[in-house]
Amino acid sequence: MEERGRVLIIDDDVAVSQATQRVLERAGFAVSMLDSGFGAVVAVRNWRPDVVLLDVSMPGLNGTSVQKVLASFFEDRGIPAVPVVFWSGLPDSELNALAQGVSAWAISKKTRPDQLVARLDAILENIRTLRRAGGDG
């Protein structure tokens, strides 16, 4: 099976990360995981995921802070950022508002596994289309 894409999951809930990893790997994604936002820049730089699935509510360094650190890292180097998908159990309206505030995508943790795979496929296709058109995704 051809790899659908590389997904870095950053979530402090290890059980959720592992369950999500199983779903995504069965669907053909390559998956790596971190249990906090600390080390996100190194993981992104070294592993080069196509997308980061980022929990919003984490102790210490929350998802919006991690997204800002990642965006700054790429902006400082003048290279396209790895797209971030906020991943949370927050109400959809709150999650979408957070994502719009930082040009990220959002997926609820309540999303069914098949819908998660479909949403990630659509996001990755959107990113590839933007990059082919000369945008930074």
ABEGO torsion letter per residue (X at the ends): XBBAEBBBBBBABAAAAAAAAAAAAAAGBBBBBBABABGAAAAAAAAGBABBBBBABBBGBBAAAAAAAAAAAAAAAGBBBBBBBBBBABBAAAAAAAAAAAGBBBBBAABBAAAAAAAAAAAAAAAAAAAAAGBAX
